[in-house]
């Protein structure tokens, strides 16, 4: 990455905040590691020409902060309009979050290792 290790610092900072929230019994803010890894994965450009069975190589990663700023801006705006959030049924919100969480876990090594271990038995 050209801009350094900012995703690592972001994850470290969120880990410290989660630790403090856990110690004081406060709710966790978000699962930042999944969001950061998914964001990096979506901005990665892979090679299109590779041998069958060979993993595509990473050519480069687009580095930008616009999407993260926009997400936080939209969440901040929604805080001023609680009726919009209250009008969405809870089952719909939980279904969307379940779907997004399930889809984002498909590319992580830990999940693949767990899946391989389950299939061995």
N, C-alpha and C positions, 0 to 999 in steps of 0.2 A: 504494500500500500504506500502511496506517495505521501499521504498526510500523516504517516506514523501509525501509532498504535491506539488511536482514539477509541475504536470499539472495545479494546481491552480495558482502557481507563473507564469507559462508560459502564461496562459490566462490573468492574471493581467498585466503582462508586455506588451503583445500585445494590451490590452485595452488602456494602457497609450500611446503606440506608435500610435494607431489609433486616440486617442484624439488629440495628437500633430499634426498628419497629417491632421486631420479635421480642426483644428484651422488655419493652414497655407495653406489650400487649396491643399494639396498634395494628391496623390492617396493612397488608403488604400493598405496595403501590402497583407493581406489574411484574410480569415475568420477562424482564428485560433481556436476558440472554437469548431467549427464543426469538424475540422481536429483532434484536440486533443481528443474529445469525441469518434470519429470514431476509432481512433487509439487504445484507451483504450478498446472500445467495441470488436474490433477484437482480442485483446490479452486476453480476458476474457474466462475462462473455466467454463462452467456451469455443474451442475449435470445432469446425463442422466436418472436417475431413480427417477421419481416423480409421484405423483398421477395425474390422468386426471383432467385438469382444474387448476391445481396448477402450479404456476410459478416456473421454475427451479431456484435452489439456485446457487449463485456464489461460486465456490470452491476456486479458486485463480485467480490471474492476473499475466501473464508473464510480468516482468518489464525489458525493454531493451530500449536502445536509438539508436540502429543500424539503424532502418528504418528511423527515423527522420534525422539522419546524412546523410544517403544515398540519401534521397529526396532532401535535401539542396545541396548536392554535385552535383547531376544530374542537378538541376536548375542552379547552378553556372557554370557548364560545358557548358550548352546550351547558356549562355550569350556570349560565345566565338564563337559560330556557329549560327549567326542569319539567315543564308540561310536555315538551317534546319527548323526553325520556320516559315520562310516566305513561304516555299514550301507547308505547310499544309493549305488547304482552311479554311477560317474563319468560314464557316458554320459547318465544321467538328469540329473545336475547340469549338464553342458555343454549339453544340449538345452534345459533351462529357462532358463539364462543367455542362450543364443543367441536363444530366442524373446522373452525380455523385452527384450533389447537391440534386436532388430529392430522390435518393436512400439513401443518408446519413441522411435525415430528418425523415425517417420512424420510428426510434426507440426513438425519443425524446419525452418527456412528453408534452411539450408545443404543439407540432404538433398534438399529439393524442388528447389533450384537444380541440384544434381548430376543429379537424375533428369531435369529438363528438358533439361539439356545432353546427356545420353545419348540422349534421345528425338529430339533434333534431328538426330543423325547417323544 
